[in-house]
Amino acid sequence: MRILDKYITKNFLYPFFYCLTLFIFLYIIIDLFGHLDEILKHTVPILILQEYYFSMIPFIVMNTAPIASLISTIYVISAMNKHDEIIAMRAAGINIFRILAPFILIGLVVSMSIFAISEKILPLSMKNARIIKENYIEKSENRKPKTEKRIYNIALYGKGDRLIFIESYDSLSKIANGITILEQDKNGNIAGKISASEGKWLEGLWKFSNILVYKLDEKGMVKGSPFFFENKDVLMESPKELISKGTNYELMNFKDLSNYIKNFSNTSPEIIKRLRVDLHQKISLPFTSMVIVLLGAAFAIKIKRRGKTAAIVGMGVGIIIGFIYYAFMATSIALGKGGILPPILSAHLANIVFGFIGITLIRN
């Protein structure tokens, strides 16, 4: 059996790494030509471009590894069907699940590797890529503002152990609405709360209006009467810092996002609901490779055609499977963020449904 496992693994890894390398190359070429005018205009150094695209590799690998796994699975099983190797294994009394065990194990290894990349490497690499893109590739004082003027649900750890939540911010007028600032003591307990209906960025300072300042006890209860100010200058992060730090939840790993949600749990139910979906998706997304390999193997094992026809049918099946899977996942995630499905179910629903379909097809 070990010989069989080595044989399947060896045949799987070659097309897998070939597809992965091809996807990385295509992404870089497409992105490079997409920003070619800006690169030439700002004369971006070759070494900076090299660092930028090297930083993007973890992101590319994370998003293309499932498709590379699916294509490799269908390719290997189609080749085995072509040479009647599957029939020979079944005639020797080998169970179909045992035949496909190496594919499932490889899918699990790929999934675990993607999870490790997303936790340890991706946040830092994407942060570096974003900095390079802003400072070298897309820098322009005369650039036209983006169509999207208003940014919603900004939340971040502020300076001085403060938690800041802003319902909406208009980047053109530099006005923030629905501001809540929670002040923490040295032990991490909420000691004070500042609420303001509006804040405007003027001359390097935030001008808040209609402000309520609360003092809280150790249990988080309001202590005494709140103080009201019609207008007040408040020290808070600049608009640039609010946008860059308060909206990039995808750059956090699982532990950081979990703590982030915990600290903001009593601030805004709407943003917490969306963040919980993102949190569970950080677990479900890496395991896409294992599920999609299982599903691809189930379909590929039933393809009985030979030669070029088998390859064409296999590739077609792979594209269709990938499209349906990602469409279903996008829909379930949207339903979760919209409050229709529980966050944990919306994040894992695609893996559960398609994993069940794959196992059922193999058994039949």
C-alpha positions in Angstrom: 0.0 0.0 0.0 2.9 2.4 0.7 4.1 2.0 -2.9 0.6 2.9 -4.1 0.5 6.0 -1.9 4.0 7.1 -3.1 2.9 6.6 -6.7 -0.2 8.7 -6.3 1.5 11.4 -4.3 4.4 11.7 -6.8 1.9 12.0 -9.7 -0.1 14.6 -7.8 2.7 16.9 -6.8 4.0 17.6 -10.3 0.8 19.0 -11.8 0.0 20.7 -8.5 3.2 22.8 -8.3 3.0 23.3 -12.1 -0.5 24.9 -11.8 0.5 26.9 -8.7 3.6 28.3 -10.5 1.5 29.1 -13.6 -1.2 30.9 -11.5 1.5 33.0 -9.7 3.1 33.9 -13.0 -0.2 34.8 -14.6 -1.3 36.9 -11.6 2.0 38.8 -11.6 1.9 39.4 -15.4 -1.7 40.6 -15.3 -1.2 42.9 -12.3 2.1 44.2 -13.8 0.5 45.2 -17.1 -2.5 46.6 -15.1 -0.2 49.0 -13.3 2.4 49.5 -16.0 1.5 53.1 -16.7 1.8 54.0 -13.0 5.0 52.1 -12.7 6.6 53.9 -15.6 5.2 57.2 -14.5 6.7 57.0 -11.0 9.8 55.1 -12.2 9.4 52.4 -9.6 12.8 50.6 -9.0 13.1 47.0 -10.1 14.0 45.9 -6.5 10.9 47.5 -5.1 8.7 45.8 -7.7 10.4 42.5 -6.9 9.7 43.0 -3.2 6.1 43.9 -3.9 5.3 40.8 -6.0 7.3 38.6 -3.7 5.1 39.9 -0.8 2.0 39.0 -2.9 3.0 35.3 -3.4 1.4 34.1 -0.1 -1.9 35.8 -1.1 -1.8 34.2 -4.5 -1.0 30.8 -3.2 -3.7 31.0 -0.6 -6.4 31.8 -3.2 -5.2 29.5 -6.0 -4.1 26.4 -4.1 -7.6 24.9 -4.0 -8.0 25.2 -7.8 -4.5 23.7 -8.3 -5.4 20.8 -6.0 -8.7 20.2 -7.9 -7.0 20.2 -11.3 -4.2 17.9 -10.1 -6.7 15.5 -8.6 -8.8 15.3 -11.8 -5.6 15.0 -14.0 -4.2 12.1 -11.9 -7.4 10.2 -11.6 -8.2 10.6 -15.3 -4.7 9.3 -16.2 -5.3 6.3 -13.9 -8.6 5.6 -15.5 -7.0 5.9 -18.9 -4.6 3.1 -18.1 -7.2 1.0 -16.2 -5.3 1.4 -13.0 -8.4 2.1 -10.9 -10.0 -1.1 -12.3 -6.9 -3.1 -11.4 -6.9 -1.7 -7.9 -10.6 -2.5 -7.4 -10.0 -6.0 -8.8 -7.3 -6.5 -6.2 -9.8 -5.8 -3.5 -8.7 -2.3 -2.6 -11.6 -0.2 -1.3 -12.4 3.0 -3.3 -11.9 5.2 -0.2 -8.5 3.6 0.3 -7.6 4.4 -3.3 -8.6 8.0 -2.8 -7.0 8.3 0.7 -3.7 9.8 -0.6 -5.7 12.6 -2.4 -7.6 13.4 0.7 -4.5 13.3 2.8 -2.7 15.7 0.4 -5.7 18.0 0.5 -5.5 18.0 4.3 -1.8 18.9 4.2 -2.4 21.6 1.6 -5.3 23.0 3.8 -3.1 23.0 7.0 -0.3 24.7 5.0 -2.7 27.4 3.8 -3.9 27.9 7.4 -0.3 28.4 8.6 0.4 30.8 5.8 -2.8 32.8 6.6 -1.9 33.0 10.3 1.9 33.6 10.2 2.9 35.0 6.8 0.0 36.6 5.1 -0.7 39.5 7.5 2.9 40.8 7.4 3.3 40.2 3.6 0.1 41.9 2.7 0.9 44.9 4.9 4.3 45.2 3.2 2.7 44.9 -0.2 0.1 47.6 0.6 2.8 50.0 1.9 4.8 49.6 -1.3 1.7 50.0 -3.5 0.7 53.2 -1.7 4.2 54.7 -1.5 5.6 53.7 -4.9 3.1 52.4 -7.4 -0.1 54.5 -6.8 1.4 57.6 -5.3 -0.1 60.7 -6.9 -1.1 64.0 -5.5 -3.4 64.7 -8.4 -5.2 61.4 -8.4 -8.9 61.7 -8.6 -10.8 60.6 -5.5 -12.4 57.1 -5.6 -16.1 56.8 -6.4 -16.7 55.4 -2.9 -16.8 58.5 -0.6 -18.3 57.1 2.6 -16.7 54.4 4.7 -18.8 52.4 7.2 -18.1 50.5 10.4 -14.5 51.7 11.3 -13.2 50.0 14.4 -9.6 50.0 15.8 -7.4 49.9 18.8 -6.4 53.6 19.3 -3.5 55.2 21.1 -3.6 55.2 24.9 -5.5 51.9 25.2 -8.6 53.2 23.6 -11.2 51.4 21.5 -12.6 53.5 18.7 -15.8 52.8 16.7 -17.2 55.0 13.9 -20.4 54.3 12.2 -19.5 56.2 9.0 -16.8 58.5 7.7 -17.0 60.8 4.6 -13.6 61.0 3.1 -14.4 64.2 1.1 -15.9 66.4 3.9 -13.7 64.6 6.5 -16.8 64.2 8.8 -17.3 61.2 11.0 -20.7 60.2 12.4 -21.7 58.0 15.3 -18.4 58.0 17.2 -17.8 55.9 20.3 -14.5 55.8 22.2 -14.0 53.3 25.1 -11.1 54.1 27.4 -9.4 51.2 29.2 -7.4 51.1 32.4 -4.1 49.3 32.9 -6.0 46.0 33.5 -7.9 46.2 30.3 -11.2 47.2 31.9 -13.4 49.8 30.4 -13.1 52.9 32.6 -14.7 55.6 30.5 -16.8 56.1 27.4 -17.1 59.1 25.0 -20.0 59.3 22.6 -20.4 62.0 19.9 -22.9 62.4 17.1 -20.3 64.0 14.8 -16.6 64.8 14.5 -14.9 66.9 11.9 -11.2 66.9 11.0 -10.0 70.6 10.9 -6.4 71.8 11.0 -5.0 68.6 12.3 -7.6 68.2 15.1 -10.9 66.5 15.6 -13.8 68.9 16.5 -16.5 66.8 18.1 -20.1 67.9 18.6 -23.0 66.8 20.9 -20.6 64.8 23.2 -21.5 62.7 26.3 -18.6 61.6 28.6 -19.3 58.7 30.9 -17.2 57.3 33.8 -17.6 53.6 34.4 -16.9 51.4 37.5 -15.2 48.0 37.6 -18.4 46.3 36.5 -18.8 48.5 33.5 -21.7 50.4 35.0 -22.1 54.2 34.6 -20.7 56.0 37.6 -22.4 59.3 38.4 -24.0 61.6 35.8 -22.5 61.9 32.3 -21.0 65.2 31.2 -22.4 66.9 28.1 -20.4 69.1 25.8 -21.9 70.8 22.7 -18.5 71.2 21.1 -15.1 69.8 22.2 -11.7 69.2 20.7 -10.7 65.5 21.1 -7.4 63.8 20.4 -8.0 60.8 18.1 -6.2 59.1 15.2 -6.0 61.0 11.9 -8.4 60.1 9.0 -5.6 58.3 7.2 -4.9 56.2 10.3 -8.6 55.4 10.9 -9.0 54.2 7.3 -5.8 52.2 7.2 -6.0 50.6 10.6 -9.8 50.4 11.2 -11.0 48.7 8.0 -8.4 46.0 7.2 -9.7 43.1 9.2 -8.4 40.7 6.6 -4.8 41.5 7.7 -5.4 40.1 11.2 -4.8 36.5 12.1 -7.3 34.4 13.9 -6.1 35.2 17.4 -5.9 39.0 16.8 -9.3 39.1 15.2 -10.8 37.1 18.0 -9.5 39.6 20.6 -10.7 42.4 18.3 -14.2 41.0 18.4 -14.1 40.5 22.2 -13.1 44.1 22.8 -15.8 45.5 20.5 -18.5 43.0 21.5 -20.7 45.7 23.2 -20.1 48.4 20.7 -21.9 47.6 17.5 -23.9 44.4 16.9 -23.8 44.9 13.1 -20.0 45.1 12.8 -19.6 42.2 15.3 -21.9 40.0 13.3 -19.8 40.6 10.1 -16.5 40.1 12.0 -17.7 36.8 13.5 -18.3 35.5 9.9 -14.8 36.7 8.9 -13.4 34.9 12.0 -15.0 31.6 11.2 -14.0 32.0 7.6 -10.3 32.1 8.6 -10.8 28.4 9.6 -13.2 27.3 6.8 -11.3 28.9 3.9 -8.0 27.0 4.3 -10.0 23.7 4.3 -11.4 24.5 0.9 -8.6 22.5 -0.7 -9.5 19.3 1.2 -13.2 19.5 0.4 -12.7 20.5 -3.3 -10.2 17.6 -3.7 -12.7 15.2 -2.3 -15.4 16.5 -4.6 -13.1 16.5 -7.6 -12.0 12.9 -7.0 -15.7 11.9 -6.7 -16.4 13.3 -10.2 -13.2 12.2 -11.8 -13.5 8.6 -10.7 -16.7 8.4 -12.7 -15.2 9.8 -16.0 -14.8 6.7 -18.2 -13.6 8.4 -21.4 -10.1 8.0 -22.7 -7.4 10.1 -24.3 -7.8 13.8 -25.0 -11.6 13.6 -24.5 -11.0 12.6 -20.9 -8.7 15.5 -20.3 -11.1 18.0 -21.8 -14.0 16.6 -19.9 -11.9 16.6 -16.7 -10.9 20.2 -17.1 -14.5 21.2 -17.8 -15.7 19.4 -14.7 -13.0 21.0 -12.6 -14.0 24.5 -13.8 -17.7 23.9 -13.2 -17.0 22.4 -9.7 -14.8 25.4 -8.8 -17.4 27.9 -10.0 -20.3 26.3 -8.3 -18.4 25.9 -5.0 -17.2 29.5 -4.8 -20.6 30.8 -5.9 -22.2 28.8 -3.1 -19.6 29.9 -0.6 -20.0 33.6 -1.5 -23.7 33.3 -1.1 -23.5 31.7 2.3 -21.0 34.3 3.5 -23.3 37.1 2.3 -26.2 35.5 4.1 -24.2 35.3 7.3 -23.1 38.9 7.1 -26.6 39.9 6.4 -27.8 38.2 9.6 -29.9 35.5 7.9 -27.5 32.6 8.8 -25.5 32.2 12.0 -21.9 33.2 11.5 -20.4 29.8 12.1 -22.9 28.1 9.8 -22.4 30.6 7.0 -18.6 30.2 7.1 -18.6 26.4 7.1 -21.8 25.7 5.1 -20.0 25.3 1.7 -17.5 22.8 3.1 -20.3 20.8 4.9 -22.6 20.6 1.8 -19.9 19.8 -0.8 -18.0 17.5 1.5 -21.2 15.5 2.0 -21.9 15.5 -1.8 -18.3 14.2 -2.4 -18.6 11.4 0.1 -22.0 10.4 -1.2 -20.8 10.3 -4.8 -17.8 8.2 -3.9 -19.9 5.7 -1.9 -22.2 5.3 -4.9 
